[in-house]
Amino acid sequence: MKKWKSKLLTVLYLSIFLYSGFVLVKYVYTYYESSKSLKEVQTIYAETLATIQEEVVEEDISNTEIETKYTIRPQFHDLLAVNKRIVGWISVDNTKLNNPILHADNNEFYLNHNFKDRESRAGSVFMDYRNDTLDISRNTILYGHAMKDGTMFGSLKNYLNQDYADAHRTIYLDTLYEGYDIEVFAAYETTIDFYYIETEFKTDEEFLQFIGEVQKRSTIDMNVDIGPDDKIITLSTCKDSVISDDHRFVVQGKLVKR
């Protein structure tokens, strides 16, 4: 009987060890794959920007295409050749947040797909399916996993600290058609019981009431005025890496065209 129990415990411990090893390998691979994918897309974007800046264009009004607000900006041409679902780029100076923004017809696909639409546990930074870069809503929502290495939305929790927020007051958003500075005005931890992802508001009063509620929840004070004609952006991430629960870190800012 004792030998039988000893063998059973050995098998049990071995199973736990092997499973733990499998989970660890899977975890490490997630970060390896995410880092490799992110470096690839960052290189494409950076090289395109460098090429644009080096080009000297002789303008001829008779031959130049008339640009409109619907003209896709040249820094996105190479990215769109890889994936037509890329709708923008988001970054913060002196951080690891430097990502393309994807957009699907739902809020599930890019939770576990990268910028090439390949399966990835790290997913992508993506825009809420209800938003549209051609017609910016009063509240544009971006989602991303809170990666522990600080990439994607892994640094958002730092905005809960006033000193960090003061040092990173501006988030840069480039869409296919416009460039924006995001002036951070709120950061807080919440649960999904607070519906901070409303994209449209029926009246100015409803919108300003929402802004007031957000500012009450914020752990930081950035002295940014939000009026009825302003539009905001909401960055949302889960509390723990690629593990989803009901807790969220939220950073919100006012959109200002460059």
Beta strands, then each sheet from edge to edge (+ up, - down):
strand 1: 86-91
strand 2: 98-103
strand 3: 125-127
strand 4: 139-143
strand 5: 170-175
strand 6: 179-191
strand 7: 232-240
strand 8: 243-257
sheet 1: 1+ 2- 3- 4+ 7+ 8- 6+ 5- 1+
end
